[in-house]
């Protein structure tokens, strides 16, 4: 067991057949016809709901998409997070952020995750998406972190919603999530009302600290009310394979994955290490794709949202949604390889973004990183 890690270090022995059956995943590939609904592009297919699909006519152009189970709306399996990486003030150099968004969109990316807590992330996404004329093509997942002046007061949450829509130049948000379960009992009813009113399209909850919050997250999924859940999942932190991912499959809840690179610490572990030869069998060209393919190959996962400020790295990340995905035997082999590398078991003892520094609005004590560094 990893030090300070409440889950088994062995790969979870889940039944792939059982999960696939629960999700209705078929074996065939699909050809999609774009459909515009409410200003958002939706992939429409004749394949069964919840099928992992690939669009395009050859391997170089194929993009792996996954459905939002409750509507079968398709999203590319690799999205983009913005925590710290997009927190850049307007008077600071931001050309790299604009280029990251451009390459993300050009490379087939669609889903971007933001939050009012992420400093300038909403502002920069909204500004550059408008400048690049891709705002209506993006699928925005956002968050609410709000309490109120008294129990049941929705004014703070509404203020956040209105501020987010203004920053993103939108009249509704695709997905709104309760950030880190803050005031979740009160906010979920607000989100339900906003969904009925058309202010948001989907609702969900998030958390990254699974050892402490796995049980309450699982209960929210199991009550059948969530369209989305966002959780931490990586080749290192695999605890969601035990209860959360099976529950999401059972309830038809879409799963977003944060921290697939463990805040760049996985790259620290493999620094100077060559990719294993077997990585070629799943079309991996770099470690980023190795880590991401482990995550998105789980049939319950909808989209992984790695973050970066480097345009070259976003291109590497997007490569994970092309080519072959590992089956369960390969996933086990991937975990075993990582467990053989020095430092893997001690990953949680490393600081986030080792050796780097950010200089936006968000301040995290003890965190060091540069905007031009490898931000994952």
MIGU-687185 format. One record per residue (C-alpha): x, y, z. Coordinates in pm, whole numbers, plus 50000, padded with zeros to 5 digits. Layout:
[site [X Y Z]]
...
***
This chain:
[site [50000 50000 50000]]
[site [50131 50345 49913]]
[site [50236 50552 50214]]
[site [49941 50770 50311]]
[site [49738 50599 50041]]
[site [49415 50435 50155]]
[site [49367 50217 49851]]
[site [49540 49900 49743]]
[site [49841 49947 49516]]
[site [49731 49644 49314]]
[site [49518 49704 49003]]
[site [49151 49677 49089]]
[site [49006 49347 48974]]
[site [48685 49473 48818]]
[site [48490 49277 48561]]
[site [48534 49462 48232]]
[site [48253 49257 48081]]
[site [48021 49352 48366]]
[site [48102 49723 48343]]
[site [48072 49725 47964]]
[site [47739 49546 47985]]
[site [47617 49794 48244]]
[site [47717 50085 48022]]
[site [47582 49933 47701]]
[site [47917 49961 47525]]
[site [47926 49787 47187]]
[site [48215 49658 46985]]
[site [48154 49837 46657]]
[site [48290 50178 46565]]
[site [48061 50463 46465]]
[site [48048 50732 46201]]
[site [47906 51057 46335]]
[site [47699 51330 46176]]
[site [47739 51672 46340]]
[site [47422 51809 46493]]
[site [47386 52158 46635]]
[site [47170 52190 46943]]
[site [47156 52509 47141]]
[site [47477 52636 46982]]
[site [47670 52323 47079]]
[site [47790 52053 46843]]
[site [47659 51711 46934]]
[site [47779 51386 46781]]
[site [47482 51185 46661]]
[site [47524 50817 46575]]
[site [47328 50505 46504]]
[site [47535 50307 46753]]
[site [47401 50209 47096]]
[site [47418 50468 47376]]
[site [47737 50478 47589]]
[site [47955 50331 47317]]
[site [48323 50420 47296]]
[site [48351 50544 46938]]
[site [48612 50660 46692]]
[site [48539 50915 46422]]
[site [48736 50948 46100]]
[site [48846 50724 45818]]
[site [49198 50632 45925]]
[site [49406 50597 46239]]
[site [49579 50931 46202]]
[site [49249 51118 46201]]
[site [49045 50898 46435]]
[site [48943 51067 46758]]
[site [48812 50856 47043]]
[site [48488 51003 47174]]
[site [48275 50893 47463]]
[site [47911 50963 47543]]
[site [47745 51147 47823]]
[site [47535 50846 47927]]
[site [47204 51023 47990]]
[site [47187 51191 47649]]
[site [47445 51006 47436]]
[site [47601 51344 47348]]
[site [47958 51266 47241]]
[site [48269 51440 47374]]
[site [48633 51378 47289]]
[site [48793 51154 47551]]
[site [49069 51406 47627]]
[site [48965 51747 47754]]
[site [49158 52018 47934]]
[site [49182 52144 48290]]
[site [49276 52500 48384]]
[site [49375 52494 48753]]
[site [49684 52717 48797]]
[site [49785 52678 48432]]
[site [49532 52931 48299]]
[site [49561 53164 48598]]
[site [49758 53430 48410]]
[site [49692 53801 48457]]
[site [49604 54008 48152]]
[site [49919 54221 48183]]
[site [50140 53911 48173]]
[site [50249 53714 47862]]
[site [49956 53492 47757]]
[site [50031 53400 47399]]
[site [50109 53044 47505]]
[site [49762 53012 47662]]
[site [49598 53130 47342]]
[site [49805 52880 47143]]
[site [49715 52598 47385]]
[site [49345 52667 47328]]
[site [49393 52691 46951]]
[site [49582 52361 46928]]
[site [49336 52197 47163]]
[site [49045 52289 46939]]
[site [49228 52215 46614]]
[site [49333 51877 46752]]
[site [48978 51765 46824]]
[site [48948 51873 47187]]
[site [48613 52002 47305]]
[site [48567 51990 47683]]
[site [48738 52254 47902]]
[site [48699 52256 48280]]
[site [48709 52589 48466]]
[site [48614 52731 48805]]
[site [48576 53074 48969]]
[site [48831 52946 49224]]
[site [49095 52913 48952]]
[site [49175 53282 48936]]
[site [49182 53399 48574]]
[site [49088 53066 48415]]
[site [48732 53163 48318]]
[site [48846 53502 48189]]
[site [49123 53360 47972]]
[site [48914 53076 47833]]
[site [48628 53315 47751]]
[site [48854 53578 47593]]
[site [49061 53345 47377]]
[site [48770 53122 47275]]
[site [48589 53432 47147]]
[site [48902 53562 46973]]
[site [48955 53225 46802]]
[site [48582 53200 46717]]
[site [48546 52860 46883]]
[site [48330 52952 47183]]
[site [48024 52771 47053]]
[site [48226 52458 46975]]
[site [48349 52415 47332]]
[site [48182 52212 47604]]
[site [48241 52405 47928]]
[site [48229 52233 48264]]
[site [48228 52480 48552]]
[site [48189 52478 48929]]
[site [48002 52643 49214]]
[site [48172 52705 49549]]
[site [47912 52887 49756]]
[site [47735 52889 50091]]
[site [47512 53193 50149]]
[site [47414 53432 50424]]
[site [47180 53174 50575]]
[site [47067 52816 50520]]
[site [46908 52784 50176]]
[site [47029 53124 50055]]
[site [47104 53089 49682]]
[site [47225 53446 49623]]
[site [47597 53362 49640]]
[site [47556 53068 49403]]
[site [47352 53279 49159]]
[site [47614 53552 49169]]
[site [47882 53299 49080]]
[site [47672 53158 48796]]
[site [47605 53502 48648]]
[site [47971 53602 48681]]
[site [48080 53281 48508]]
[site [47837 53329 48220]]
[site [47961 53687 48175]]
[site [48327 53586 48180]]
[site [48266 53302 47935]]
[site [48024 53507 47718]]
[site [47754 53241 47750]]
[site [47388 53243 47837]]
[site [47414 52895 47987]]
[site [47683 52656 48111]]
[site [47710 52303 47976]]
[site [47786 52140 48311]]
[site [47782 52297 48657]]
[site [47940 52102 48942]]
[site [47945 52147 49319]]
[site [48311 52224 49378]]
[site [48465 51983 49631]]
[site [48117 51905 49772]]
[site [48100 52250 49936]]
[site [47747 52304 50073]]
[site [47640 52018 49847]]
[site [47306 51950 50018]]
[site [47192 52306 49945]]
[site [47360 52357 49606]]
[site [47235 52043 49431]]
[site [46872 52167 49456]]
[site [46989 52502 49311]]
[site [47152 52321 49020]]
[site [46838 52116 48965]]
[site [46636 52437 48936]]
[site [46891 52595 48701]]
[site [46879 52287 48480]]
[site [46500 52306 48461]]
[site [46526 52677 48376]]
[site [46782 52612 48102]]
[site [47068 52797 48274]]
[site [47278 52480 48276]]
[site [47254 52156 48079]]
[site [47400 51904 48326]]
[site [47475 51895 48700]]
[site [47738 51718 48904]]
[site [47984 51717 49194]]
[site [48363 51714 49220]]
[site [48645 51624 49455]]
[site [49013 51539 49427]]
[site [49076 51403 49779]]
[site [48944 51050 49739]]
[site [49075 50888 50057]]
[site [48855 51128 50255]]
[site [48562 51181 50020]]
[site [48516 50858 49822]]
[site [48218 50743 50030]]
[site [48009 51064 50007]]
[site [48085 51094 49635]]
[site [47974 50735 49581]]
[site [47650 50800 49773]]
[site [47569 51101 49555]]
[site [47622 50891 49245]]
[site [47417 50603 49380]]
[site [47117 50821 49455]]
[site [47085 50865 49077]]
[site [47070 51245 49069]]
[site [47404 51330 48908]]
[site [47467 51375 48537]]
[site [47841 51417 48601]]
[site [48097 51336 48867]]
[site [48454 51464 48861]]
[site [48715 51268 49056]]
[site [49086 51211 49081]]
[site [49201 50904 48889]]
[site [49540 50803 48756]]
[site [49766 50504 48710]]
[site [49881 50583 49066]]
[site [49552 50672 49239]]
[site [49316 50393 49140]]
[site [49074 50387 49432]]
[site [48777 50496 49219]]
[site [48791 50158 49046]]
[site [48650 49997 49360]]
[site [48314 50169 49399]]
[site [48287 50505 49226]]
[site [48339 50400 48863]]
[site [48111 50094 48888]]
[site [47845 50313 49053]]
[site [47876 50571 48773]]
[site [47833 50294 48516]]
[site [47527 50160 48696]]
[site [47362 50502 48728]]
[site [47452 50643 48387]]
[site [47671 50917 48533]]
[site [47942 51072 48317]]
[site [48290 51071 48474]]
[site [48544 51350 48439]]
[site [48895 51271 48560]]
[site [49114 51533 48724]]
[site [49482 51488 48816]]
[site [49556 51216 48556]]
[site [49923 51323 48580]]
[site [49913 51369 48959]]
[site [50006 51737 48928]]
[site [50314 51655 48714]]
[site [50453 51416 48975]]
[site [50417 51115 48743]]
[site [50656 51284 48501]]
[site [50904 51326 48785]]
[site [50892 50951 48846]]
[site [50961 50865 48482]]
[site [51216 51139 48416]]
[site [51498 50981 48215]]
[site [51306 50654 48181]]
[site [51227 50519 47833]]
[site [50877 50408 47748]]
[site [50841 50032 47785]]
[site [50848 49844 47455]]
[site [50492 49722 47504]]
[site [50366 50083 47490]]
[site [50386 50053 47112]]
[site [50102 49800 47125]]
[site [49867 50076 47240]]
[site [50010 50344 47010]]
[site [50182 50548 47282]]
[site [50449 50790 47164]]
[site [50525 50950 47501]]
[site [50460 50916 47874]]
[site [50165 51158 47866]]
[site [49978 50925 47632]]
[site [50077 50623 47843]]
[site [49923 50780 48155]]
[site [49614 50914 47977]]
[site [49535 50592 47792]]
[site [49531 50406 48121]]
[site [49263 50647 48246]]
[site [49037 50676 47942]]
[site [49048 50303 47872]]
[site [48829 50241 48175]]
[site [48480 50201 48023]]
[site [48314 50420 48287]]
[site [48541 50720 48222]]
[site [48400 50987 47992]]
[site [48685 51238 47968]]
[site [49024 51309 48128]]
[site [49115 51676 48180]]
[site [49494 51724 48200]]
[site [49623 52080 48225]]
[site [49920 52245 48055]]
[site [50055 52585 47952]]
[site [50274 52434 47680]]
[site [50122 52408 47328]]
[site [50349 52114 47243]]
[site [50227 51927 47547]]
[site [49860 51977 47463]]
[site [49933 51816 47126]]
[site [50097 51522 47306]]
[site [49797 51489 47537]]
[site [49549 51486 47250]]
[site [49743 51202 47092]]
[site [49604 50977 47366]]
[site [49262 50983 47202]]
[site [49395 50823 46886]]
[site [49498 50466 46819]]
[site [49448 50159 47036]]
[site [49342 50162 47401]]
[site [49467 49903 47652]]
[site [49248 49612 47755]]
[site [49243 49489 48115]]
[site [49546 49267 48069]]
[site [49745 49559 47930]]
[site [49622 49792 48205]]
[site [49755 49549 48465]]
[site [50087 49534 48281]]
[site [50107 49915 48277]]
[site [50052 49936 48652]]
[site [50310 49666 48720]]
[site [50565 49853 48511]]
[site [50507 50177 48702]]
[site [50532 49995 49034]]
[site [50876 49871 48930]]
[site [51010 50227 48890]]
[site [51190 50399 49179]]
[site [50985 50673 49344]]
[site [50643 50559 49225]]
[site [50533 50438 49569]]
[site [50648 50769 49722]]
[site [50471 50995 49474]]
[site [50244 51156 49732]]
[site [50549 51277 49924]]
[site [50648 51500 49631]]
[site [50513 51857 49608]]
[site [50267 51942 49334]]
[site [50441 52056 49014]]
[site [50794 51977 49137]]
[site [51033 52267 49085]]
[site [50781 52499 48921]]
[site [50617 52831 49004]]
[site [50294 53007 48907]]
[site [50228 53380 48941]]
[site [49855 53432 48897]]
[site [49583 53518 49147]]
[site [49578 53177 49314]]
[site [49822 53139 49600]]
[site [49911 52797 49738]]
[site [50162 52793 50026]]
[site [50480 52608 49942]]
[site [50399 52567 49570]]
[site [50676 52665 49329]]
[site [50662 52665 48944]]
[site [50722 52881 48631]]
[site [50464 52957 48366]]
[site [50695 52819 48097]]
[site [50762 52494 48279]]
[site [50607 52156 48202]]
[site [50268 52205 48366]]
[site [50061 51890 48373]]
***
